């Protein structure tokens, strides 16, 4: 199993997990019971409900506000840093908290206004199962934070470490003395890229296994904070709704289960992962909004034609109530998405992160909706258009451009970033790697692309296309050709209104800007370089990396 940036796991490290990296070194799966299960049960210490799982885990939940106040594994307390408990948001306040036992399951129910939250324990397991049902906007966001004491897991200063000497942006982005940047936002991962997050010492692992995010927002490519460490301890997050760089309206309803899992140092059991976890034991617990497996359906597609096999394809389902996704098989595009709530969904096929097909599908409880081969029209993939030149390929991401990979886990001012300026020559072989992934009005607006045209090409009008993945403060490209022809300022497309480019996310609403450049704009000397200057236009934003900006997907001049 590998750690951050591919470094091998040492005795103490921080780990982000995927199904591929999970391995088999897990303790306590949902159906494994220990020899000590006879101690399973609960008690009341006056302030908390105390749950003994009958394995190696004892946890406490406040009777006043539903906070998780203690998490003791093999005799060691892991809960708490800075005097804070683990809880929904930053704590719910005075709530109604009840407890009930049904055979080998204990359920604690927390009611705070219209919000309901649940903790469940199973006999013989070192897991805490959690659900959160948010009915409306009375709670601003929805997240659960597991707050872990300092000193129990080595802080190897991953990019989300939030203790550094200099604050450089909004009190949540920091710079170290060596010029590297840190922020809790810098997770690197999209939600579809991980199954669990956490830490291991080699002999103890503490993890949060994510839910299926069916009531979350932002789709499979959404990026949000997952964990952070500071001088006071660490935090592991299950983000169910977060407004930063959000592309969708908030969904309401029951989220879960997500799981706090304690192990002997290995990864959490793969049987806990979203999509594989079955909770038939929870069917009769009376959890508000709970829908059992029998009340759900499945969508399966026999294949997808018209794919570019150099790219991974994802199929997403979304409506106002729920979202799901699944990977298309690389050989033929087959996909299967199970556990879907009944309803009619928009089905989207993504090449990378670029939507290249949309349709509609209806899901029925207890049934599989089978779709015939989905054909992606050639015109739906902009890469299929004949181009005189093209910088990067169209896949809905800035991947391949200068600094693109770094920007998912660092601030643009980071010392590790290559210069954000520098012009590009078509035919140099470095067109993509030399072009910056982001453009800002106050940083590198006016970057120049040099290119030559044949006599026949120079005699005709052409369409220039610039694809963007998101924008900050309504930043959008305006172009000037050969200092003689200037495009109109395009209208800004709908994009998230919060920070994006500086908090590790390029994900927004993909948009293509097109410019009809007349033949009169081109140079007639075929040995001379034409110039394309790309500026960022906007009346919003502030300065530097918080000036109006945009993230680039691809740029091309069509034949």
TITITI-917920 format. One line per field, with one value per residue (C-alpha): x, y, z. Coordinates in nm, 2 decimals. Example, Ala and Ser with C-alpha at 12.3 -4.5 7.8 and 13.67 -1.06 7.14 Angstrom:
2
c1	1.23/1.37
c2	-0.45/-0.11
c3	0.78/0.71
This chain:
559
c1	0.00/0.13/0.11/0.10/0.28/0.36/0.59/0.58/0.39/0.63/0.55/0.35/0.19/-0.12/-0.32/-0.58/-0.74/-0.89/-1.03/-0.72/-0.49/-0.70/-0.51/-0.63/-0.48/-0.81/-0.95/-1.32/-1.53/-1.91/-1.97/-1.66/-1.71/-1.44/-1.42/-1.50/-1.84/-2.01/-1.93/-2.14/-2.38/-2.44/-2.46/-2.53/-2.26/-2.49/-2.35/-2.30/-2.43/-2.13/-2.12/-1.90/-1.88/-1.77/-1.45/-1.17/-1.38/-1.57/-1.72/-1.93/-2.20/-2.31/-2.67/-2.69/-2.58/-2.50/-2.12/-1.89/-1.70/-1.48/-1.33/-1.12/-0.96/-0.75/-0.74/-0.62/-0.83/-0.82/-1.10/-1.04/-0.80/-0.81/-1.09/-1.33/-1.55/-1.63/-1.96/-2.18/-2.06/-1.89/-2.15/-2.52/-2.61/-2.88/-3.04/-3.27/-3.06/-3.19/-3.05/-3.20/-3.06/-3.20/-3.02/-2.66/-2.71/-2.72/-2.85/-2.81/-3.05/-2.98/-3.25/-3.16/-3.45/-3.51/-3.18/-3.14/-2.81/-2.74/-2.46/-2.48/-2.26/-2.26/-2.16/-1.79/-1.70/-1.45/-1.67/-1.91/-2.17/-2.31/-2.61/-2.71/-3.05/-3.06/-3.41/-3.34/-3.09/-3.13/-2.78/-2.55/-2.34/-2.33/-2.01/-1.90/-1.56/-1.37/-1.13/-0.82/-0.58/-0.23/0.07/-0.11/-0.03/0.29/0.24/0.45/0.34/0.11/-0.02/-0.32/-0.12/-0.25/0.01/0.26/0.40/0.25/-0.12/-0.14/-0.51/-0.84/-0.70/-0.70/-0.40/-0.05/0.30/0.60/0.94/1.06/0.79/0.56/0.20/-0.05/-0.43/-0.70/-0.85/-0.56/-0.67/-0.57/-0.86/-1.20/-1.48/-1.47/-1.10/-1.11/-1.31/-1.15/-0.92/-0.72/-0.40/-0.20/0.08/0.14/-0.03/-0.34/-0.54/-0.81/-1.02/-1.34/-1.50/-1.71/-2.07/-2.21/-2.28/-2.62/-2.75/-2.43/-2.37/-2.11/-2.09/-1.81/-1.53/-1.60/-1.30/-1.34/-1.14/-1.09/-0.85/-0.61/-0.35/-0.23/-0.02/-0.33/-0.43/-0.61/-0.95/-1.10/-1.41/-1.71/-1.83/-2.19/-2.25/-1.99/-2.05/-1.69/-1.67/-2.00/-2.17/-2.50/-2.78/-2.78/-2.97/-3.15/-3.22/-3.04/-2.67/-2.49/-2.38/-2.03/-1.81/-1.54/-1.33/-1.05/-0.81/-0.49/-0.30/-0.43/-0.69/-1.05/-1.24/-1.34/-1.68/-1.74/-1.69/-1.97/-2.13/-2.03/-2.16/-2.50/-2.68/-2.97/-2.93/-3.03/-3.35/-3.57/-3.40/-3.64/-3.38/-3.55/-3.53/-3.37/-3.44/-3.34/-3.18/-3.52/-3.65/-3.37/-3.29/-3.00/-2.90/-2.68/-2.55/-2.43/-2.17/-2.07/-1.96/-1.77/-1.53/-1.17/-1.00/-0.71/-0.95/-1.15/-1.52/-1.76/-2.14/-2.33/-2.69/-2.84/-3.16/-3.26/-3.29/-2.99/-2.67/-2.47/-2.19/-2.00/-1.70/-1.74/-1.54/-1.24/-1.29/-1.65/-1.80/-2.02/-2.14/-2.35/-2.48/-2.66/-2.84/-3.02/-3.33/-3.64/-3.69/-3.60/-3.24/-3.03/-2.77/-2.44/-2.14/-1.81/-1.49/-1.24/-1.45/-1.61/-1.97/-2.00/-2.35/-2.67/-2.99/-3.26/-3.32/-3.59/-3.52/-3.77/-3.74/-3.63/-3.55/-3.27/-3.30/-3.10/-2.98/-2.87/-2.54/-2.50/-2.36/-2.15/-2.19/-1.87/-1.97/-2.02/-1.65/-1.47/-1.15/-1.30/-1.31/-1.03/-0.79/-0.50/-0.35/-0.46/-0.31/-0.40/-0.68/-1.04/-1.12/-1.28/-0.96/-0.64/-0.43/-0.12/-0.09/0.19/0.13/-0.19/-0.11/0.04/-0.27/-0.48/-0.26/-0.09/-0.15/-0.05/0.21/0.38/0.76/0.71/0.51/0.68/0.64/0.29/0.41/0.58/0.46/0.39/0.50/0.29/0.52/0.77/0.66/0.60/0.28/0.08/0.35/0.45/0.10/-0.02/-0.32/-0.48/-0.49/-0.56/-0.63/-0.36/-0.10/-0.05/-0.33/-0.21/-0.01/0.08/0.05/0.27/0.17/0.22/-0.05/-0.02/-0.14/-0.47/-0.53/-0.45/-0.70/-1.00/-1.19/-1.15/-1.31/-1.10/-1.21/-1.11/-1.24/-1.25/-1.33/-1.42/-1.37/-1.33/-1.49/-1.64/-1.30/-1.33/-1.10/-1.09/-0.85/-0.65/-0.51/-0.20/-0.27/-0.53/-0.84/-1.00/-1.29/-1.59/-1.59/-1.79/-2.07/-1.96/-2.11/-2.26/-1.97/-1.93/-1.90/-1.66/-1.28/-1.17/-0.83/-0.65/-0.82/-0.72/-1.01/-1.05/-1.39/-1.67/-1.91/-1.72/-1.77/-1.64/-1.59/-1.58/-1.45/-1.51/-1.18/-1.20/-0.95/-0.84/-0.69/-0.43/-0.08/-0.03/0.34/0.35/0.70/0.59/0.43/0.08/0.01/-0.29/-0.30/-0.54/-0.65/-0.88/-1.17/-1.38/-1.49/-1.47/-1.20/-0.93/-0.55/-0.29/-0.42/-0.76/-0.80/-1.05/-0.92/-1.01/-0.89/-0.81/-0.92/-0.80/-0.74/-0.76/-0.79/-1.03/-0.95
c2	0.00/0.35/0.67/1.03/1.11/0.74/0.73/0.38/0.36/0.39/0.31/0.63/0.80/0.97/0.78/0.85/0.52/0.39/0.05/-0.03/0.06/-0.11/-0.43/-0.71/-0.60/-0.50/-0.58/-0.59/-0.60/-0.55/-0.92/-1.01/-1.06/-1.09/-1.33/-1.04/-0.96/-1.07/-0.72/-0.56/-0.30/0.05/0.25/0.60/0.79/1.09/1.31/1.06/0.74/0.49/0.22/-0.08/-0.26/-0.58/-0.57/-0.31/0.01/0.21/0.54/0.81/1.04/1.35/1.33/1.71/1.78/1.45/1.52/1.22/1.30/0.99/0.73/0.48/0.20/-0.07/0.16/0.47/0.78/0.92/1.18/1.55/1.83/2.18/2.10/2.01/1.71/1.53/1.64/1.76/2.10/2.27/2.12/2.13/2.27/2.15/1.84/1.55/1.24/0.89/0.54/0.20/-0.15/-0.41/-0.74/-0.69/-0.33/-0.01/0.31/0.66/0.92/1.29/1.55/1.92/2.11/1.95/1.78/1.42/1.24/0.88/0.67/0.29/0.02/-0.35/-0.63/-0.73/-0.45/-0.17/0.06/0.35/0.39/0.74/0.89/1.25/1.37/1.73/1.84/2.21/2.50/2.56/2.41/2.60/2.31/1.95/1.78/1.55/1.62/1.35/1.54/1.34/1.42/1.55/1.32/0.99/0.99/1.14/1.46/1.42/1.76/1.67/1.96/1.99/2.06/2.39/2.50/2.73/3.07/3.29/3.34/3.43/3.41/3.42/3.29/2.94/2.92/2.93/2.95/2.78/2.93/2.74/2.89/2.58/2.64/2.45/2.45/2.22/2.25/2.07/1.71/1.64/1.40/1.41/1.24/0.95/0.89/0.77/0.53/0.63/0.88/0.85/0.77/0.47/0.40/0.06/-0.10/0.13/0.28/0.54/0.60/0.76/0.56/0.78/0.73/0.71/1.08/1.03/1.34/1.54/1.79/1.86/1.52/1.27/1.52/1.75/1.84/1.94/1.93/1.58/1.61/1.84/1.84/2.12/2.16/2.08/1.76/1.64/1.64/1.39/1.50/1.35/1.65/1.60/1.96/2.23/2.56/2.63/2.61/2.43/2.37/2.24/2.34/2.16/1.83/1.73/1.40/1.11/1.07/0.75/0.54/0.67/0.49/0.57/0.25/0.15/-0.12/-0.29/-0.06/-0.19/-0.03/-0.04/-0.34/-0.31/-0.43/-0.09/0.10/0.29/0.07/-0.25/-0.19/-0.35/-0.25/-0.49/-0.49/-0.12/-0.17/-0.19/0.07/0.35/0.59/0.89/0.88/0.54/0.34/-0.03/-0.21/-0.35/0.01/0.09/0.01/-0.02/0.12/-0.08/0.01/-0.25/-0.02/0.33/0.38/0.67/0.68/0.80/0.50/0.72/0.85/0.71/0.76/0.81/0.79/1.01/1.02/1.33/1.50/1.75/1.47/1.25/1.18/0.87/0.77/0.47/0.40/0.28/-0.03/0.06/-0.23/-0.15/0.12/-0.12/0.04/-0.05/0.18/0.02/0.14/0.42/0.57/0.55/0.85/1.01/1.12/1.30/1.06/1.22/1.05/1.22/1.19/1.26/1.54/1.67/1.60/1.44/1.29/1.36/1.16/1.06/0.74/0.63/0.40/0.17/0.01/-0.35/-0.34/-0.29/-0.04/-0.17/0.07/-0.02/0.10/0.48/0.64/0.96/1.18/1.29/1.65/1.61/1.56/1.89/1.69/1.55/1.89/1.94/2.20/2.40/2.38/2.27/2.33/2.04/1.80/1.85/1.64/1.90/1.94/2.16/1.84/1.87/2.24/2.40/2.37/2.18/1.88/2.10/2.32/2.04/2.06/2.40/2.77/2.94/3.13/2.81/2.80/2.47/2.64/2.72/3.08/3.18/3.39/3.29/3.28/2.97/2.88/2.64/2.37/2.39/2.07/2.23/2.41/2.24/2.21/2.57/2.71/2.79/2.60/2.92/3.28/3.58/3.94/4.06/3.79/3.67/3.82/3.89/3.57/3.52/3.23/3.25/3.05/3.05/3.00/2.88/3.12/2.92/2.93/3.31/3.37/3.24/3.32/3.07/2.99/3.01/2.81/2.84/2.59/2.66/2.44/2.71/3.08/3.31/3.65/3.62/3.60/3.51/3.53/3.82/3.78/4.01/3.89/4.05/4.37/4.46/4.26/4.25/4.02/4.14/4.07/3.75/3.72/3.52/3.17/3.05/2.95/2.91/3.24/3.13/3.08/2.79/2.83/2.91/2.63/2.33/2.31/2.37/2.20/2.43/2.43/2.36/2.62/2.68/3.04/3.07/3.37/3.42/3.57/3.73/3.66/4.03/3.96/3.72/3.80/3.73/3.67/3.29/3.31/3.55/3.45/3.55/3.65/3.56/3.74/3.61/3.85/3.80/4.03/4.11/4.39/4.18/4.03/4.19/4.16/3.89/3.54/3.66/3.88/3.75/3.43/3.11/2.76/2.64/2.30/2.34/2.61/2.55/2.72/2.53/2.46
c3	0.00/-0.08/0.11/0.00/-0.33/-0.37/-0.07/0.10/0.43/0.72/1.08/1.11/0.82/0.68/0.42/0.16/0.05/-0.27/-0.35/-0.55/-0.26/0.02/0.04/0.27/0.60/0.76/1.10/1.19/0.88/0.93/0.98/1.19/1.56/1.83/2.12/2.36/2.20/2.53/2.67/2.40/2.55/2.67/2.99/3.10/3.29/3.36/3.08/2.80/2.66/2.67/2.41/2.44/2.10/2.26/2.05/2.13/2.09/2.35/2.26/2.42/2.29/2.47/2.60/2.56/2.21/2.03/2.02/2.01/2.33/2.36/2.12/2.31/2.11/2.29/2.60/2.42/2.39/2.03/2.05/2.09/2.01/2.13/2.37/2.09/2.04/1.71/1.57/1.28/1.17/1.47/1.71/1.69/2.03/2.27/2.11/2.19/2.23/2.28/2.27/2.19/2.15/1.91/1.94/1.82/1.72/1.93/1.78/1.92/1.77/1.78/1.69/1.64/1.50/1.16/1.15/1.26/1.32/1.41/1.56/1.54/1.68/1.60/1.84/1.79/1.55/1.59/1.37/1.44/1.17/1.11/0.92/0.89/0.76/0.68/0.59/0.50/0.52/0.89/0.93/0.69/0.56/0.64/0.75/1.02/1.18/1.36/1.59/1.68/1.97/1.88/1.91/1.83/1.46/1.32/1.12/0.82/0.69/0.41/0.20/0.42/0.74/0.87/1.11/0.93/1.03/0.76/0.66/0.29/0.22/0.40/0.73/0.59/0.35/0.50/0.38/0.54/0.57/0.27/0.05/0.03/0.10/0.32/0.36/0.48/0.13/-0.04/-0.07/-0.43/-0.46/-0.63/-0.44/-0.68/-0.61/-0.26/-0.04/0.30/0.46/0.78/0.96/1.06/1.30/1.16/1.46/1.48/1.20/1.24/0.93/0.80/0.52/0.30/0.22/-0.14/-0.13/-0.29/-0.12/-0.16/-0.44/-0.70/-0.88/-0.90/-0.97/-0.68/-0.46/-0.09/0.23/0.36/0.65/0.81/1.08/1.30/1.62/1.82/1.65/1.34/1.17/0.94/0.74/0.57/0.37/0.28/0.15/0.12/-0.06/-0.18/-0.56/-0.56/-0.90/-0.78/-0.54/-0.21/-0.18/0.13/0.29/0.46/0.40/0.50/0.64/0.67/0.91/1.17/1.16/1.39/1.28/1.37/1.13/0.80/0.57/0.67/0.54/0.18/0.28/0.43/0.11/-0.06/-0.32/-0.14/0.21/0.28/0.59/0.60/0.98/0.97/0.78/1.09/1.31/1.22/1.08/0.93/0.54/0.53/0.21/0.21/-0.08/-0.18/-0.23/-0.48/-0.84/-1.08/-1.42/-1.65/-2.00/-2.24/-2.38/-2.51/-2.87/-3.00/-2.71/-2.73/-2.57/-2.44/-2.18/-1.88/-1.91/-1.62/-1.62/-1.39/-1.28/-1.12/-1.03/-0.77/-0.51/-0.56/-0.75/-0.85/-1.08/-1.21/-1.43/-1.78/-1.87/-2.08/-2.33/-2.43/-2.21/-2.01/-1.68/-1.38/-1.11/-0.82/-0.51/-0.69/-0.54/-0.77/-1.00/-1.33/-1.37/-1.62/-1.74/-1.84/-2.00/-1.93/-2.13/-1.85/-1.69/-2.01/-2.07/-2.42/-2.39/-2.20/-2.18/-1.94/-1.75/-1.51/-1.22/-1.05/-0.71/-0.72/-1.09/-1.34/-1.61/-1.90/-2.17/-2.52/-2.65/-2.60/-2.91/-2.85/-3.16/-3.32/-3.29/-2.91/-2.86/-2.95/-3.00/-3.32/-3.49/-3.75/-3.62/-3.77/-3.42/-3.08/-2.73/-2.50/-2.58/-2.47/-2.15/-1.92/-1.71/-1.72/-1.69/-1.90/-1.87/-1.67/-1.29/-1.33/-1.11/-0.84/-0.82/-0.66/-0.35/-0.34/-0.37/-0.70/-0.51/-0.39/-0.45/-0.63/-0.91/-1.24/-1.36/-1.45/-1.74/-2.06/-2.42/-2.64/-2.99/-3.19/-3.33/-3.05/-2.90/-2.56/-2.64/-2.37/-2.10/-2.14/-2.12/-1.77/-1.65/-1.50/-1.62/-1.39/-1.48/-1.24/-1.29/-1.65/-1.86/-2.21/-2.26/-2.63/-2.86/-3.18/-3.49/-3.86/-4.13/-4.49/-4.76/-4.80/-4.42/-4.40/-4.68/-4.48/-4.16/-3.88/-3.55/-3.24/-2.93/-2.57/-2.33/-1.96/-1.66/-1.41/-1.34/-1.04/-1.02/-1.37/-1.54/-1.90/-2.21/-2.45/-2.74/-2.97/-3.30/-3.44/-3.24/-3.50/-3.43/-3.09/-2.99/-2.80/-2.43/-2.39/-2.14/-1.83/-1.80/-1.47/-1.24/-0.86/-0.69/-0.42/-0.43/-0.66/-0.82/-0.49/-0.29/-0.49/-0.73/-1.11/-1.11/-1.22/-1.52/-1.84/-2.10/-2.45/-2.58/-2.96/-3.16/-3.53/-3.65/-4.00/-4.27/-4.26/-3.91/-4.04/-4.16/-4.53/-4.49/-4.44/-4.29/-4.01/-3.68/-3.61/-3.25/-3.03/-2.71/-2.44/-2.18/-1.88/-1.88/-1.57/-1.35/-1.04/-0.82/-0.62/-0.68/-0.76/-0.74/-0.61/-0.92/-1.18/-1.33/-1.52/-1.56/-1.92/-2.07/-2.43/-2.70/-3.08/-3.41/-3.64/-4.00
